Amino acid sequence: ADPSRCAERVGSVFAVELQSCNTGISSQRWRFDGTELRLRDSSRCMQFDFSEDILTEVITRSCDGGSDQEWARTSSSNIDPTPDNNIVFSEFKKIRFATDTDKCVGVSSTSSGTRL
């Protein structure tokens, strides 16, 4: 993991990419409520999109409680997943799909602009 990289919702395309961390950017501020990864100041949630059991992309959509917006995690520390707690991705060991815990979010590179 590269602690200088953060997951960021990019532009109007709803993509989620790794970018240099900047605490002043609201599109990098996520909260985890135990199931959803939600942009802190938004009604948009991180959602995974599968095509024939292959993850094609991680995007943001309006939060709808669907199984494609359910996440699970293992953490390197005890983080209280309350809505008021900002989650820093460097504190996560794995971010998994709640509906298929054998699959985790991964990236091919830690370079800025790499899509999740």
N, C-alpha and C positions, 0 to 999 in steps of 0.2 A: 504494500500500500504506500502511496505517496501522499503524505499529510499536507503537501502544498496544493493538492488538487481537490476540487469539490464538485459535486453533482450540481449542474445548473440547467434550468429550463431555458432554452435558447430561442429567442425571437418569437415569431408568430407561428413557427412550424411545429411547436409542441414537443420538439426533440429534447432529450436529456443528454448532456455532454459533460465530460470532464473539462473544467476550466480552472485557472489559477484562483485560489480562494480569496474572497474579498467579503468581509463581514458586512459591508455596506450595501451589498447587492441582494435585493429581496428574492431574486430568482434562485439564490443558493440557500435560502433559509427554509429548511424542511423540518417538519415535526413528525414524530412517530407516536401513534396512539395505541400501539399494541397490535394493530392490523394495517392501518393505512399509513403511507408516507405522503404527507400533504404539504404543499407549499404553505408556509406559515401564515402569510397574509392573503390567502387565496382559497377558492373553493376547488382548486385543481389538485388531483392526486397523481402520483406516479403509477403508471399502468404498463403491464407487459403485453406484448402482442405476439402470438404464436401463429406460425403457418406450418401446418403438418408437423407439429411437435418440435419445431425448431424456433427458438426465440429469434424474431426478426428485429425487434427494437423495443426500447423502453421509451415511453412517451408520457405526456401529461394529458389528462382529460378531466372533465368535470367529475367530481367525486360522486359515485353512484352506488357504492357498496358492493359492486360486482366482484366475483372471485378473481378477476384479472387485475384487481387493485388491492389484493390481500398479500401482505408481506410478513415474513418472520425474520428473526435475526438471532445471531449469537454475538455476544459482546465481550470485549476484553475488560470491561469494568461494569459495575452495577449502575446502570443508568435508569433513572425513573422515567418511564415513557408517558409522562403526563403531557397534555396539550401545551402547557406553558414551558416545557423543557425543550430547548433547541438541541437537536441531535447532530453531532459532528461525525461525518462518515469515517474519519480516522479512528473513531472509537468502536467501530464495528469490525468483527472478524469476517463475518459473512452476512450478506443480505440474500435471503432465500425467498422463493415463491411459496406462499403458504399452501397453495393447492398441490404443489409437487416439491417436497422438501429435498429431493435429490438434485434439484436445479438451483443454481445460484447466479446472481448477476456477476458478469465478468467483463473485462475490457481487453482488447488486443494490444493496447499501448496505454501508457500514462501521460501521453502528450495532450496538450490542450486541444480541444476540438474532437477528441475521441468520443464517439457515441457509446452510451451504455447499451 
